[in-house]
Structure formats: structure tokens, C-alpha cells
Amino acid sequence: MVDYSQITKSISLEEYGIKNATVQYQLSSDELHDLTIEKGQGVEASSGALAVNTGEFTGRSPMDRFIVKDDVTRNRVWWSNVNIPFESSKFNALYDKVVNYLSNKEVFVRDCFACADENYKLNIRVINEYPWSNMFAYNMFLRPTEAELAEFTPEWTVVNAPGFIADPIMDGTRQHNFAILDFTRKIALIGGTGYTGEIKKGIFSALNFILPVFRNTLPMHCSANVGEKEDTAIFFGLSGTGKTTLSADPNRRLIGDDEHGWTSENTVFNFEGGCYAKVINLCEENEPDIFNAIKRGAILENVILDKNGHVNFADTSITQNTRVSYPIDHINNIAVPSIGHNPKNIFFLTADAFGVLPPISKLTPSQAAYHFMSGYTAKVAGTEAGVKEPVPSFSACFGAPFMPLHPAKYAEMLSKKMKESGVNVWLVNTGWTGGPYGIGTRMKLKYTRAMINAVLDGKLGLYNYDDYHIHSVFGVAQPRKCPGVPTDVLSPRATWNNDDAYYKTAFKLSNAFRENFKQFEGYANEEIRRGGPQRYAF
């Protein structure tokens, strides 16, 4: 590991419009940790990790994410309530205001890169107002060697000013915070929010445009790991579905926990150099790898500490979106470099709060494309104001807020790669069983792990008619038996002990799928449309 405390190179930010700044360049993780505490912006937890509060925003603000509409993006981006256009002139004026705000201040600058595959490397310069934001960039992006730093030329720039407050009327934003991508100037401009996830998601969104348009590579919001036989497994899923937890397997090497590319050479590479995991209800017994990664060098966000610095992971008084970021080498068993070959299994993870989807089922190619474009999970009561019962939540490609192109483009690329590689695709319900949220119980993690291990060991890979039951509503193939899992758990209907209530709820969810998919019907072929659930109006 490079000792960044020994880096003596200095840089000027005049070319960015930031004048007379005190530039803290390429500080080490330890230096940034200590500076944050000295400035009163964080405290040290008993584990040695740095604990910070991100302020007003403890999560992304999707309605305040914009893309500059210009010659690069005008006819390529899927303009929608996810990809909101922003005028070039407004961006330029706002950028000038932000860099003027950062002038005459102490700022923290980091040169780093994304994409572990050398053929796809993206050089990034991150300019931060706060030291802990720069430490987050150290954790989450790939860290160059001293030799690489000596010849480093940034291609993209992240300008991050949490303390800058926009004027919506003057600046063209929706409110005082914003995250804006300009693909012509190659800048991610972030202001008014201390939530660090906006930094990594800005670059992720940029790569989700660059890779498919210019590099014929599929970008994926997924985690990935690789086994002893070099078989790569990919885990798609929205926040809270288990993407990070299930990919952190002590018997398999972790490639990465959130963002990857799948190349035409059939390799999978990590975009990042770290992990950004939810820590709500974290415990060592269930998630030992993540729990033990929380040590000096990690950053805990918005957690509650007792007087001795111990974290109460069950306390969500600040937010349910409590987080930790840490360099990937805080995990013991990792792939070096963060690249895998020959993907064999893809898992679509969903936390079905309706409790009607099977805990695991095998998908046909048409079903895989349909479910990928749908990107289903569910919100449960208490997570948002006004939510009294489970609400279906769809996010195309399991990451719509970060996908600048139309979802059909990513689905077409995935379908093509599935056919070329012969990969198996599985739908895994990490949500509820025995009834919906409030009646049933959350699927036991040990059962989900057992089902995934059975797939990876080849014990569920054979598709024999007698081994599977075709779900009468969703049409997916659910296994009748699985090592380490009680047989009745494999049938969601059987866990309810009330067929009428089960089917009423199942058809309610299937109708939600069909209603959501109407937006894609003009872009999806008949094969993909047949991958959806049965038509029924209850």
C-alpha cells in the first residue's frame, strides 16, 4: 500500500477557478482521520473507525440529480424524472459560484481512478471541502501507486462543496442541494449535501453512460465474487436486499460490493477500491466480514455512539441509512486485482415485503430480461412517511437513478451476454415469508446463504421437471428441495397456510409488475414481455 503521507507533490487549483486555496494534496487516510477529529467534524469510535454525521442529507436526493443536456447527451440520455436535464449555461454559472466559494479555503484534493481493469481505467481528481469527504474518496476509489501519481493526468473531476447553498431561482436547481454531471466538461459538481454517496454515485453514473456508448461494456449495479474454480457470481439488488452481505462470503474471493463492468472479453471488473455497506442492525454473527472491516481507516456515517464510543447499530434515530465505507482490503478474502472471469450465475435480489415470491427461483432468458428491466423490491411500513403497508418499488436495471440510457439498452446488453456465456439467472427473495410484512417474518439469512451456496456448488443448476415447481402466478421455476433449507420454506404459498389470502396478494403484486412495465412495452420485444407474471385483476 502506498504511504501517501510521504507524497510531497503539490498542485495548483487555479485551472479549476479555485484561487488562493490551501491545498491538502493526497493526504493519507490516517492524516484525514486525525484532521477530521481536530476540526470537530467527527469522533473516533471504540473500533478505531471515524464516525461522522453527514448533516441534513443522510441519503441520496434523486430529484436533485441532473445531467447537462448538450451535444454529447441530447440524443443519447433517457430524459425522465430520473435523468433530469440541466442547461449548460446554468451549469457553467453555478460551477463558477462553487469554485469561487472554495477559493481562499483549505481544500482536500485526491487523485485516484475507477475501473480495476487497466483497459478501462478512468483517472479522477476529487476536490473536497471537508477532510472526511476526501477520506471517503480514498476508501471508495482505486488508489494509484507513486509511479502512477507522478504521471497522473485527470480525465474527470469531482468538485464537492457540502457547505455551498444554491439559490434555486438564480441557479436553476430544485432546491439548495444538487449533484450535476457535465459530460462535455467531464465534471461531477456536488453541493449543499454532505452525503458522501453522491461522490461515488456521480462517477458510477458517468461510467454507466461512457462504457455502453463508447466501450461496448455493460455497467452493473451489483456485487460480485469468485470461487476456487474461477466461477464468477454476480448479485444485483437495490439497497437493503443483501447485495453486500451475500457477496461477502468467506469461501469466495470478493471482487466488489456495488459497481462493476462486464466486458466483451467476458470478464467482470470492479469500478471501486472499497465498500459502502449499510450497517443497520449489523452484528458479527450474521455479517462477520463487514463487522470486522469497521476499524481504523473506515468511516461510519450517522450512527449513534455511547459514551465509550461503542456503536448501537440498532439505533436509527438519525436515519435507517446508516453506513460504513472502508477500503476493500479490510475484507480478508478478496480478488487481486478486482477482476473475475467466466460469470456462471447471476442473482437478482429482492426484499419482497408482500411475502409471495419464492425464496429462490430459476429464470428463463425472457424472465431474466423482464425482471432486470423491472428491478423490483418493496418499501415497508415505517420507512417513509405515509407508508402503512408494503409498497412495490421498481428501479430499472436495479439502479435506475444511476442509469443515463434507456433501461432497454442495458437489458439488451445483459441478454446478449447471458446467451453468449450460458449464465444461469436466479431470482432470490430476501424479504418476507409466511405472510406480508407485519404478519410474516423476514427470510432467515442462513437459508438464503444455503440456497445460494447450493447454486454455486451446482446442486440446483440442473433443470429437471421433477425438481422444480412452476409458480402459478409469476411463472418462475421454484426448486422443490434444497440442502440446508426446510422444504416448506421453498414454497411461499405453503408458508401462508391461507391460499385465498396468498393468491389475492400474489395477483396484487403481479398487477403492480404489469402496470410498471407499461412504460417499457414499446421498447421490449414479445419474448421479453412474455417473461412477466400472469394477467389477473383481483
PELIN-V716167 format. One record per run of one state. SS is the DSSP state (a for helix, b for strand, c for the rest). FROM is the first residue (numbers start at 1). TO is the last residue. Records with the same first field share a line. If there is no record, write none. Layout:
SS = FROM-TO ; FROM-TO
This chain:
c = 1-3 ; 7-13 ; 17-21 ; 26-28 ; 39-41 ; 45-49 ; 53-61 ; 69-83 ; 87-87 ; 103-105 ; 115-117 ; 121-121 ; 129-130 ; 141-141 ; 143-145 ; 151-155 ; 162-167 ; 172-177 ; 183-186 ; 192-196 ; 215-217 ; 227-231 ; 238-242 ; 248-252 ; 257-258 ; 263-266 ; 271-273 ; 279-287 ; 294-298 ; 302-303 ; 306-310 ; 313-322 ; 331-333 ; 335-338 ; 342-342 ; 351-359 ; 364-364 ; 375-375 ; 380-390 ; 395-395 ; 399-399 ; 403-406 ; 422-423 ; 430-431 ; 434-440 ; 443-444 ; 457-464 ; 471-476 ; 480-481 ; 483-484 ; 486-486 ; 491-491 ; 497-498 ; 521-525 ; 530-538
a = 4-6 ; 14-16 ; 29-38 ; 62-64 ; 88-102 ; 118-120 ; 131-140 ; 146-150 ; 168-171 ; 197-214 ; 243-247 ; 288-293 ; 328-330 ; 365-374 ; 396-398 ; 400-402 ; 407-421 ; 445-456 ; 465-467 ; 487-490 ; 492-496 ; 499-520 ; 526-529
b = 22-25 ; 42-44 ; 50-52 ; 65-68 ; 84-86 ; 106-114 ; 122-128 ; 142-142 ; 156-161 ; 178-182 ; 187-191 ; 218-226 ; 232-237 ; 253-256 ; 259-262 ; 267-270 ; 274-278 ; 299-301 ; 304-305 ; 311-312 ; 323-327 ; 334-334 ; 339-341 ; 343-350 ; 360-363 ; 376-379 ; 391-394 ; 424-429 ; 432-433 ; 441-442 ; 468-470 ; 477-479 ; 482-482 ; 485-485
